[in-house]
Structures are given as C-alpha cells and as structure tokens.
Amino acid sequence: MHTTVIDLLLEYQVSAPAHFLFHIEAAFDDGHCVVQERLTITPSMKVRSFSDERNGNRFFRLDAPPGVLSVNYHATVELHQPAIPLHLDEAPVTTVPDDVLRYLMPSRYCESDVMSRAAQQLFGHLPPGIGRVRAIESWIHDSIAYLPGFSNSTTTAQEVFVHRAGVCRDFAHLGITLCRALNIPARLVVGYVHFADPPEDFHAVFEAWLEGRWVLFDATRMAPIDRLVRVGTGRDAKDVAFATIFGGVQMLRKDMRVVEGDAQALAVMPRSVSAAPARLLTAG
C-alpha cells in the first residue's frame, strides 16, 4: 500500500463574473482510499458539487466575481492497486458490456475509424490479449518523442501519429485510438502522480478493457502506473479537463506537489493556502 499527499493551488484573474467547472478531486475509485481532503476557495463563496456515477468523476461549480480566485485542494490518499495478471484475453465485441461499448467508438481526439489500417498493419498480426496492448504501449514509447509545447489542446491522435511527438495526453490518445481500431475498448485516465523530475502536473494514461476488467497503461513510462491517483476517466481529454471556464479569465498560477512516503511524515507537509475557511470533503 502506498500513501500519497496531493497539494494543488490554482489562481485566476477574473475580469468579469465567470462560471467555473472544476475536476480536481480524487475520484471515487476502488483502487484508492481518500483518507482526508480539504478544499479551500478564496474568496469564500458557494460551491455546488456533483459526481458522475458511471466513472466516479467528481466535479464542483462556482460563480466567481471579478478579482483573484484561489482554489486549493489538499488530500491524503492510500493506494491499493490490485496486481495485474500476466495473461488477459481481449473480449469479443459481442460480449462487451453495454456501458463499455461507448469506449469502442471514435471520439473527438481519438479517430480510431481513420486509424484502422495503420493499427492493423502494426499490430494486427499479434496474438490478441494483454500482450498486444503492451506492444502498442511499447511502440508509442519508442516511436513518439515526448516534447512539451509541440502539441496543443486541439491535437488529435492521428496528428500525433503523423508528427511523432507530443505530451502525455497525446501518448494516451494514440494508445486509445490504436486499441479501439483493433476492437479493444479503451479510455483516458487523468490523475496525480509523483514525478522524479519536476515540475509536477496532471498525468494522462490510457486504460484497456481486457477479460472483463480495466487495465492501466502508460506509454510515457514517466512514473509507476500503480501510483496514479485517479481524478478523471472519460472517452478522451474532452471529458476530463481539470477546469472548464465560462467568462473572461486568465490563469495566474498552477502549483502542484505530489509526495509519496510514510503517512505520518506526509501528514505534516506544508500546505499552500490557509487564507479562507475550508470546505471539508467526504472521503469516498
């Protein structure tokens, strides 16, 4: 079991009244337990929370007045990811559950329909199963350069495949796309994980449906996959943005610390913000 402490600070300059949808809280997930968490909003204001029962995603919304908005999320999470079997089969399409079928379809950033020929040429000859998904993961790692700033928020998997460069979400989108093109349901997972080389940021990986279970894969290999604290799960990045903003807003600051270690020592880690009354959250 691993213990992780998360401390995230977001600051925005709001030029006119704006509406925010945030997606930064640890998800309701069987792979981890939220020991404690705290959300601090400055200035203090009404916050409306809701969750996505299908994936355990948690959201909160607020209306911000002009001025500086500060959002601080602090959490201690215990991870207990189950071991992954060495051999898992792919599920025939006819046996894919109704609620999983949507992850076989093309989506905004994952054009699996137009990538089908490439997927078959690269991986169609391999035996179906977890080994084929591992091969996709390895091919992306070996073939795509990790280049921050090369891609942007509209870059699709097909573009990553052509240009051979991107960041973690691009690696994950390409993995999802190649899996779906081979009739393997796949989806995006975003969360917190400790990186050996800062700066910390949200990390994106992909998840494939194999033999009745979801299995995580990370083609960047930047951090141990079993240390990821899940925040968002969706078809692609459109479903898991950490902030969606309606109005005139400029981001001033995004500071994140993700620390692993002894639970007692981590409990005294300094926090970023203590200026406003905190909203205590219920552990999921």
C-alpha positions in Angstrom: 0.0 0.0 0.0 1.3 3.4 -0.9 0.4 6.8 0.7 0.3 9.9 -1.4 -0.2 13.5 -0.4 -1.6 16.0 -3.0 -1.4 19.7 -2.8 -2.8 21.8 -5.7 -3.1 25.5 -5.9 -4.9 27.3 -8.8 -5.1 31.0 -9.1 -7.1 33.0 -11.7 -7.6 36.7 -12.5 -11.3 37.1 -13.2 -12.0 40.2 -15.3 -15.8 39.8 -15.3 -18.3 37.5 -13.5 -17.4 34.0 -14.6 -18.6 30.4 -14.1 -16.1 27.6 -13.3 -16.4 23.8 -13.5 -13.5 22.1 -11.7 -12.5 18.5 -11.9 -9.6 18.2 -9.5 -10.7 15.9 -6.6 -9.6 12.3 -6.3 -12.3 10.1 -7.9 -14.5 7.6 -6.2 -12.4 4.5 -7.2 -11.8 1.0 -5.9 -8.0 1.5 -6.4 -7.5 4.1 -3.7 -9.0 5.4 -0.4 -9.1 9.1 0.4 -8.0 9.3 4.0 -8.7 13.1 4.2 -9.1 16.0 1.9 -9.8 19.7 2.1 -10.9 22.3 -0.5 -10.2 26.0 0.2 -11.8 28.7 -2.0 -10.7 32.3 -1.7 -12.7 34.5 -1.5 -15.2 32.3 0.2 -18.3 31.5 -1.9 -21.0 29.0 -2.6 -19.8 25.8 -4.3 -22.0 23.2 -5.9 -20.7 19.6 -6.1 -21.8 16.6 -8.1 -20.4 13.3 -9.4 -20.5 11.0 -12.4 -21.7 7.7 -11.1 -20.5 5.8 -14.2 -16.8 6.6 -13.7 -16.6 8.1 -10.2 -15.6 11.5 -11.5 -16.2 14.4 -9.1 -16.9 18.0 -10.0 -17.7 21.3 -8.4 -19.1 24.5 -9.8 -18.9 28.1 -8.7 -19.7 31.6 -9.8 -16.7 33.9 -9.3 -16.9 37.7 -9.1 -14.2 39.9 -10.6 -10.8 39.7 -8.8 -8.4 37.0 -7.9 -9.9 33.5 -7.4 -7.8 30.9 -5.5 -8.6 27.2 -5.3 -6.5 24.9 -3.1 -7.1 21.1 -3.0 -5.2 19.1 -0.4 -5.7 15.3 0.1 -4.0 12.3 1.6 -4.7 9.1 -0.4 -3.9 5.4 0.2 -3.4 3.4 -2.9 -4.0 -0.3 -3.1 -4.0 -1.2 -6.8 -4.5 -5.0 -7.5 -1.8 -6.9 -9.3 -2.4 -7.4 -13.0 -2.3 -11.0 -14.3 0.3 -11.7 -16.9 -2.3 -13.2 -19.3 -5.6 -11.5 -20.1 -7.6 -12.0 -23.2 -9.4 -9.5 -25.3 -13.2 -9.5 -25.1 -15.1 -10.3 -28.3 -17.2 -7.4 -29.3 -20.4 -9.4 -28.8 -19.5 -9.8 -25.1 -18.6 -6.2 -24.4 -21.0 -4.8 -21.7 -23.4 -2.1 -22.8 -21.7 0.5 -20.6 -18.3 -0.3 -22.0 -19.3 -0.3 -25.7 -19.0 3.5 -25.9 -15.2 3.2 -25.5 -15.0 1.3 -28.8 -16.3 4.3 -30.7 -14.2 7.1 -32.3 -14.2 10.3 -30.3 -13.0 13.9 -30.8 -9.3 13.3 -30.1 -9.3 9.5 -30.9 -10.1 8.9 -34.6 -10.0 5.1 -34.5 -12.1 4.8 -37.6 -9.4 6.5 -39.8 -6.5 4.8 -37.9 -7.8 1.3 -38.5 -5.5 0.5 -41.4 -2.4 1.7 -39.5 -3.4 -0.3 -36.4 -3.9 -3.5 -38.4 -0.6 -3.1 -40.2 1.3 -2.5 -37.0 -0.4 -4.9 -34.6 -3.0 -7.0 -36.5 -0.6 -9.9 -36.7 0.0 -10.1 -33.0 -2.0 -12.6 -30.8 -5.0 -10.9 -29.1 -4.7 -10.1 -25.4 -2.8 -8.0 -23.0 0.5 -8.7 -24.9 -0.9 -6.9 -27.9 -1.8 -3.8 -25.8 1.7 -4.0 -24.2 3.1 -3.9 -27.8 1.0 -0.8 -28.5 2.3 0.8 -25.3 5.9 0.0 -26.2 5.6 1.1 -29.8 4.3 4.5 -28.7 7.1 4.9 -26.2 9.7 4.0 -28.7 8.2 5.9 -31.7 6.8 9.1 -30.3 9.1 11.8 -28.8 8.0 13.5 -25.6 8.2 17.2 -26.5 6.3 19.7 -24.2 4.9 22.5 -26.2 4.9 20.6 -29.5 1.2 19.8 -29.4 -1.8 21.9 -28.2 -5.3 21.4 -26.8 -6.7 20.5 -30.2 -4.1 18.0 -31.3 -5.6 14.6 -32.2 -4.2 11.1 -32.1 -3.9 11.0 -35.9 -1.8 14.2 -35.8 0.4 12.7 -33.1 0.9 9.6 -35.2 1.9 11.7 -38.2 4.2 14.1 -36.4 5.6 11.6 -33.9 5.7 14.0 -31.0 3.5 15.1 -28.1 3.0 15.0 -24.3 1.3 12.5 -22.0 -2.2 13.2 -23.2 -1.1 12.7 -26.8 0.6 9.4 -25.9 -2.6 8.3 -24.2 -4.9 9.4 -27.0 -2.8 7.4 -29.5 -2.9 4.3 -27.3 -6.7 4.6 -27.0 -7.1 5.1 -30.8 -4.9 2.1 -31.7 -6.8 -0.1 -29.2 -10.2 0.9 -30.5 -9.1 0.4 -34.1 -8.4 -3.2 -33.1 -11.8 -3.5 -31.3 -10.3 -3.2 -27.8 -12.4 -0.8 -25.7 -10.1 1.9 -24.3 -10.4 5.2 -22.4 -8.4 8.1 -20.9 -7.5 8.3 -17.3 -6.1 11.5 -15.7 -4.7 11.9 -12.2 -2.0 12.8 -9.8 1.3 11.0 -9.6 4.8 11.8 -8.3 7.4 12.5 -11.0 11.1 12.2 -10.2 11.8 15.2 -12.4 9.6 18.3 -11.6 7.5 20.2 -12.3 4.5 18.2 -11.3 1.4 18.3 -13.4 -1.7 16.2 -14.1 -0.7 13.0 -15.8 -2.7 11.2 -18.6 -2.6 7.4 -19.3 -4.9 5.0 -21.0 -6.9 2.1 -19.9 -8.0 -1.0 -21.9 -10.8 -3.4 -21.3 -9.4 -7.0 -21.1 -11.1 -10.1 -19.9 -13.8 -8.2 -18.0 -11.6 -5.6 -16.3 -9.9 -2.3 -16.9 -6.1 -2.3 -17.1 -3.9 0.8 -17.0 -1.1 1.5 -19.4 1.4 4.4 -19.6 3.3 4.8 -22.9 5.4 7.7 -21.4 6.8 5.4 -18.6 7.3 8.6 -16.6 6.0 7.2 -13.3 4.8 3.8 -11.9 1.3 3.2 -13.2 0.2 1.8 -9.8 1.0 5.1 -8.1 -1.6 7.1 -10.1 -4.3 8.7 -8.0 -7.3 8.7 -10.4 -9.1 12.0 -10.9 -10.9 11.7 -14.2 -12.0 8.9 -16.6 -13.5 9.5 -20.0 -13.5 8.9 -23.7 -10.7 11.4 -24.3 -9.5 14.7 -22.9 -12.8 16.5 -23.6 -14.3 14.5 -20.7 -11.6 15.1 -18.1 -10.4 18.7 -18.3 -9.4 19.9 -14.8 -11.1 23.3 -15.4 -13.8 24.5 -17.8 -14.3 28.2 -17.7 -17.1 30.4 -19.0 -16.1 34.0 -19.0 -13.1 36.4 -19.1 -10.4 34.7 -17.0 -6.6 34.5 -17.0 -4.7 31.8 -15.2 -2.1 33.3 -12.8 -0.7 30.2 -11.2 -0.8 26.4 -11.1 1.3 24.8 -8.4 1.2 21.1 -7.7 3.0 18.9 -5.3 2.6 15.1 -5.2 4.6 13.4 -2.5 4.9 9.7 -1.6 6.1 8.2 1.6 5.4 7.4 5.2 1.8 8.5 6.1 2.9 10.1 9.5 5.6 12.2 7.9 3.4 13.2 5.0 0.7 14.4 7.3 2.8 17.4 8.3 3.7 18.5 4.8 3.2 22.3 4.5 0.1 23.4 2.6 -0.2 26.1 0.0 -3.1 28.1 1.2 -4.9 28.8 4.5 -6.5 32.1 3.9 -10.1 31.2 3.8 -12.4 28.8 5.6 -12.0 25.3 4.2 -14.8 23.1 2.9 -14.3 19.7 4.4 -15.0 16.9 1.9 -16.3 13.4 2.5 -13.9 10.6 1.8 -15.0 8.3 -1.0 
